[in-house]
Amino acid sequence: MDALSMGLVAAMGALATVAGASEDIESDVGSQSNPNSQVQLAAQVGNPHRIYNKAISGEPPANALWATTAAVVAYTLITKFAMPALFAIAVGASVAALFNGVFSTSAYFGRNASQRRFNQWIYLDIVRYTTPSIMAHAWITAFCITCIAYIQTQILMPHHPFPMPVIAMIWGIAVGAIGSSVGDIHYGGEREFQWRIFGQGLNTMLSGQIVRKAEAGLRNSIDNAWFCAKLGGPFTGLAFGLVVFLDSWRTTVFDPVTQSGLAIGMGLFFVILMNLYNYYVETSVRRKYGPYPGYKGDIPA
């Protein structure tokens, strides 16, 4: 282990933190993954809206596609055309963002057109100024993850045996899963159902009863992104950054050849420690605040 290796590990953790935050906000702008079912159902239960509705899959496979696309393009440009790595990764992320834009617009038009019978309109202004935001956040996520894959396979010693696109795909799945489990809680629980007490849970009969009014006018996806950038995005970035940093730290500090047992043991230690801390936090909150009370108010318009 040397100063360069630890510096690279720190850089990977920083890149992962940015990637996690941008991934969560991208999914919030486009209404993907967990909260998407509520947005999709809203018009069908009499609540047409102006929220972008683009999900064609969950966040893990979607981000695996963007990250792998960027890594494949970058790897090809680096190995076949000798392009500098930074420029190649930027080009790859741009291609991934274009793919994201195509999938997003086609999903938005298709879904809203199919809900015409429920009085759900297609809003061209939403497409015009929301799609670039979705693509921009996807570009950041793809760029950061491809940089991580490049560092692991080309710079950090010893080099990772898997090729760069495979590493990018794995990290894409990871960041999507973390965004879906960490960041979307604050979108689905706090933003779409602000008239509910957070953490109370949602009865099945109330599905689709989302809040459609914003601070000024009708709510749209940019309003959701503004809200989620305060907490859900940073929390997702912190979670993904810790995963990348701690995993890379243990394999860098302990030689994977001569001290592989210590590296595995340190990984298990981190997992056990995080679970114990999570258990402590949850039980502490339950002791302080008790069970969530029921809410019997009217559903807002």
C-alpha positions as CSV (number, residue, x, y, z in Angstrom):
1,M,0.0,0.0,0.0
2,D,1.2,3.5,-0.8
3,A,0.0,7.1,-0.9
4,L,-1.0,6.8,-4.5
5,S,-3.2,3.8,-3.9
6,M,-5.0,5.4,-1.0
7,G,-5.5,8.5,-3.0
8,L,-7.1,6.5,-5.8
9,V,-9.3,4.8,-3.3
10,A,-10.4,8.2,-1.9
11,A,-11.0,9.4,-5.4
12,M,-13.2,6.4,-6.1
13,G,-15.2,7.1,-3.0
14,A,-15.7,10.7,-4.0
15,L,-16.8,9.7,-7.5
16,A,-19.2,7.2,-6.1
17,T,-20.7,9.8,-3.8
18,V,-21.4,12.1,-6.8
19,A,-22.7,9.2,-8.8
20,G,-25.1,8.1,-6.1
21,A,-26.5,11.6,-5.6
22,S,-27.0,12.2,-9.4
23,E,-28.5,8.7,-9.9
24,D,-31.2,9.3,-7.2
25,I,-32.1,12.7,-8.5
26,E,-32.2,11.4,-12.1
27,S,-34.7,8.7,-11.0
28,D,-36.7,11.3,-9.1
29,V,-36.9,13.7,-12.1
30,G,-38.1,10.9,-14.3
31,S,-40.3,9.1,-11.7
32,Q,-38.5,5.8,-11.9
33,S,-38.5,2.7,-9.6
34,N,-40.4,2.6,-6.4
35,P,-42.5,5.8,-6.6
36,N,-43.2,5.3,-10.3
37,S,-46.1,2.8,-9.6
38,Q,-47.9,5.6,-7.7
39,V,-47.4,8.1,-10.6
40,Q,-48.5,5.5,-13.1
41,L,-51.6,4.7,-11.1
42,A,-52.6,8.2,-10.3
43,A,-54.4,9.0,-13.5
44,Q,-56.2,5.7,-13.4
45,V,-57.8,6.7,-10.0
46,G,-58.8,10.1,-11.2
47,N,-55.6,12.1,-10.5
48,P,-54.0,13.3,-13.8
49,H,-50.7,15.0,-13.2
50,R,-47.8,16.8,-14.8
51,I,-45.1,14.5,-13.4
52,Y,-42.6,12.8,-15.8
53,N,-43.4,9.1,-16.1
54,K,-40.6,7.3,-17.8
55,A,-39.6,4.1,-16.1
56,I,-39.2,1.0,-18.3
57,S,-37.5,-1.0,-15.6
58,G,-36.2,-0.7,-12.1
59,E,-33.2,1.5,-11.3
60,P,-30.6,-1.3,-11.1
61,P,-30.9,-2.6,-14.7
62,A,-31.4,0.9,-16.1
63,N,-28.3,2.2,-14.5
64,A,-26.4,-0.9,-15.4
65,L,-27.3,-0.2,-19.1
66,W,-26.2,3.5,-18.9
67,A,-22.9,2.6,-17.1
68,T,-22.1,-0.4,-19.3
69,T,-22.8,1.6,-22.5
70,A,-20.5,4.4,-21.4
71,A,-17.8,1.9,-20.4
72,V,-18.0,0.0,-23.7
73,V,-17.7,3.2,-25.7
74,A,-14.8,4.5,-23.6
75,Y,-13.0,1.2,-23.6
76,T,-13.2,1.0,-27.4
77,L,-12.0,4.5,-27.9
78,I,-9.1,4.0,-25.5
79,T,-7.9,0.6,-26.8
80,K,-8.6,0.9,-30.5
81,F,-8.2,4.7,-31.2
82,A,-5.7,5.6,-28.4
83,M,-8.0,8.4,-27.2
84,P,-7.1,10.0,-23.8
85,A,-9.0,8.3,-21.1
86,L,-10.8,11.4,-19.8
87,F,-12.1,12.4,-23.2
88,A,-13.1,8.8,-24.0
89,I,-15.0,8.5,-20.8
90,A,-16.8,11.8,-21.4
91,V,-17.8,10.6,-24.9
92,G,-19.0,7.3,-23.5
93,A,-21.1,9.1,-20.9
94,S,-22.6,11.3,-23.6
95,V,-23.6,8.2,-25.6
96,A,-25.2,6.7,-22.5
97,A,-27.1,10.0,-21.9
98,L,-28.4,10.0,-25.4
99,F,-29.7,6.4,-24.9
100,N,-31.3,7.6,-21.7
101,G,-33.0,10.4,-23.5
102,V,-34.4,8.1,-26.2
103,F,-35.8,5.7,-23.6
104,S,-37.2,8.4,-21.4
105,T,-39.1,10.3,-24.1
106,S,-40.5,7.1,-25.7
107,A,-41.6,5.8,-22.4
108,Y,-43.2,9.1,-21.5
109,F,-45.1,9.5,-24.7
110,G,-46.2,5.8,-24.8
111,R,-47.4,5.7,-21.2
112,N,-49.3,9.0,-21.3
113,A,-50.8,8.2,-24.7
114,S,-52.1,4.9,-23.3
115,Q,-53.8,6.8,-20.4
116,R,-55.8,9.1,-22.6
117,R,-59.0,7.5,-21.4
118,F,-58.1,8.6,-17.9
119,N,-57.8,12.3,-19.0
120,Q,-54.0,12.1,-18.7
121,W,-52.5,14.7,-21.2
122,I,-49.1,14.7,-22.9
123,Y,-47.3,17.9,-21.9
124,L,-44.7,18.9,-24.4
125,D,-43.3,21.6,-22.1
126,I,-42.6,18.9,-19.5
127,V,-40.7,16.9,-22.1
128,R,-38.7,19.9,-23.3
129,Y,-37.3,21.1,-20.0
130,T,-37.3,17.9,-18.0
131,T,-35.7,15.5,-20.4
132,P,-32.4,17.5,-20.5
133,S,-32.3,17.4,-16.7
134,I,-32.7,13.6,-16.8
135,M,-30.0,13.2,-19.4
136,A,-27.6,15.5,-17.5
137,H,-27.9,13.5,-14.3
138,A,-27.5,10.2,-16.2
139,W,-24.4,11.6,-17.8
140,I,-22.9,12.4,-14.4
141,T,-23.7,9.0,-13.1
142,A,-22.3,7.2,-16.1
143,F,-19.2,9.3,-16.2
144,C,-18.4,8.8,-12.5
145,I,-19.0,5.0,-12.6
146,T,-16.9,4.6,-15.8
147,C,-14.1,6.6,-14.1
148,I,-14.3,4.2,-11.1
149,A,-14.1,1.2,-13.5
150,Y,-11.2,2.7,-15.3
151,I,-9.3,3.3,-12.1
152,Q,-9.9,-0.3,-10.9
153,T,-8.8,-1.9,-14.2
154,Q,-6.1,0.4,-15.4
155,I,-4.5,2.4,-12.6
156,L,-5.1,0.8,-9.1
157,M,-2.6,-2.0,-8.3
158,P,-3.2,-4.8,-8.6
159,H,-5.5,-4.3,-11.6
160,H,-8.9,-5.8,-11.4
161,P,-9.1,-9.0,-13.5
162,F,-12.6,-8.1,-14.9
163,P,-12.8,-5.9,-18.0
164,M,-13.9,-2.3,-17.6
165,P,-17.5,-2.7,-19.0
166,V,-18.2,-5.6,-16.6
167,I,-17.0,-3.5,-13.6
168,A,-19.2,-0.6,-14.8
169,M,-22.2,-2.9,-15.1
170,I,-21.7,-4.2,-11.5
171,W,-21.4,-0.7,-10.1
172,G,-24.4,0.4,-12.2
173,I,-26.5,-2.3,-10.6
174,A,-25.2,-1.4,-7.2
175,V,-25.9,2.4,-7.5
176,G,-29.4,1.7,-8.9
177,A,-30.2,-0.7,-6.0
178,I,-28.9,1.8,-3.4
179,G,-30.9,4.7,-5.0
180,S,-34.0,2.5,-5.0
181,S,-33.7,1.5,-1.4
182,V,-32.2,4.7,0.1
183,G,-33.2,7.7,-1.9
184,D,-36.7,6.8,-3.1
185,I,-37.9,6.6,0.5
186,H,-37.7,10.3,0.7
187,Y,-39.4,10.8,-2.7
188,G,-42.2,8.3,-2.3
189,G,-42.9,8.8,1.4
190,E,-42.2,12.5,1.9
191,R,-42.9,14.1,-1.4
192,E,-45.6,12.2,-3.2
193,F,-47.7,11.8,-0.1
194,Q,-46.9,14.9,2.0
195,W,-50.4,14.8,3.5
196,R,-49.4,11.5,5.2
197,I,-47.3,11.3,8.3
198,F,-43.9,10.1,7.1
199,G,-43.2,6.5,7.9
200,Q,-46.9,5.7,8.6
201,G,-47.1,3.5,5.5
202,L,-49.7,3.6,2.8
203,N,-52.9,1.7,2.7
204,T,-53.5,-0.1,-0.6
205,M,-56.8,1.7,-1.0
206,L,-54.9,5.0,-1.1
207,S,-52.5,4.1,-3.9
208,G,-52.3,6.7,-6.6
209,Q,-53.6,9.5,-4.3
210,I,-50.4,11.6,-4.9
211,V,-50.1,15.3,-4.1
212,R,-50.4,17.2,-7.4
213,K,-50.0,20.8,-6.2
214,A,-46.6,22.3,-5.6
215,E,-45.4,25.4,-3.8
216,A,-46.4,27.5,-6.9
217,G,-48.8,26.0,-9.4
218,L,-49.1,22.3,-10.3
219,R,-46.4,20.0,-9.3
220,N,-43.9,18.6,-11.8
221,S,-40.8,16.6,-11.7
222,I,-38.5,19.5,-11.3
223,D,-40.3,20.3,-8.0
224,N,-39.6,16.7,-6.9
225,A,-35.9,17.0,-7.8
226,W,-35.6,20.3,-5.9
227,F,-37.0,18.5,-2.8
228,C,-35.0,15.3,-3.2
229,A,-31.7,17.1,-3.7
230,K,-31.9,18.2,-0.1
231,L,-31.8,14.7,1.6
232,G,-32.6,11.7,-0.6
233,G,-29.8,12.4,-3.2
234,P,-27.1,13.2,-0.6
235,F,-28.0,10.1,1.4
236,T,-27.9,7.9,-1.7
237,G,-24.5,9.4,-2.6
238,L,-23.2,8.8,1.0
239,A,-24.4,5.2,1.0
240,F,-22.8,4.4,-2.4
241,G,-19.7,6.3,-1.6
242,L,-19.2,4.3,1.6
243,V,-19.7,1.0,-0.3
244,V,-17.1,1.8,-2.9
245,F,-14.6,3.3,-0.5
246,L,-14.8,0.7,2.2
247,D,-14.7,-2.2,-0.2
248,S,-11.8,-0.7,-2.1
249,W,-10.0,0.2,1.1
250,R,-10.0,-3.3,2.5
251,T,-8.7,-4.9,-0.7
252,T,-6.0,-2.1,-1.1
253,V,-4.8,-2.3,2.5
254,F,-4.7,-6.1,2.6
255,D,-2.8,-7.7,-0.3
256,P,-5.4,-9.8,-2.2
257,V,-2.9,-12.5,-2.8
258,T,-1.0,-13.0,0.5
259,Q,-3.7,-11.5,2.8
260,S,-7.0,-12.4,1.1
261,G,-8.3,-13.9,4.4
262,L,-7.8,-10.6,6.2
263,A,-9.5,-8.7,3.4
264,I,-12.5,-11.0,3.5
265,G,-12.6,-10.8,7.3
266,M,-12.6,-7.0,7.2
267,G,-15.4,-7.0,4.7
268,L,-17.5,-9.2,7.0
269,F,-16.6,-6.9,9.9
270,F,-18.0,-3.9,8.0
271,V,-21.2,-5.8,7.2
272,I,-21.8,-6.8,10.8
273,L,-20.9,-3.4,12.1
274,M,-23.3,-1.7,9.8
275,N,-26.1,-4.1,10.6
276,L,-25.6,-3.5,14.4
277,Y,-25.6,0.2,13.9
278,N,-28.8,0.1,11.8
279,Y,-30.4,-2.0,14.5
280,Y,-29.4,0.5,17.2
281,V,-30.7,3.5,15.2
282,E,-34.1,1.8,14.5
283,T,-34.7,0.6,18.0
284,S,-33.6,4.0,19.4
285,V,-36.1,5.8,17.1
286,R,-38.9,3.5,18.0
287,R,-38.2,4.0,21.8
288,K,-38.2,7.8,21.4
289,Y,-41.2,8.2,19.1
290,G,-43.2,5.0,19.4
291,P,-45.6,3.7,16.7
292,Y,-46.8,6.0,14.0
293,P,-50.4,7.2,14.7
294,G,-53.1,6.6,12.1
295,Y,-54.3,9.5,9.9
296,K,-58.1,9.9,9.3
297,G,-58.1,13.1,7.4
298,D,-59.5,13.7,4.0
299,I,-57.5,13.0,0.9
300,P,-56.5,16.4,-0.6
301,A,-57.4,17.4,-4.1
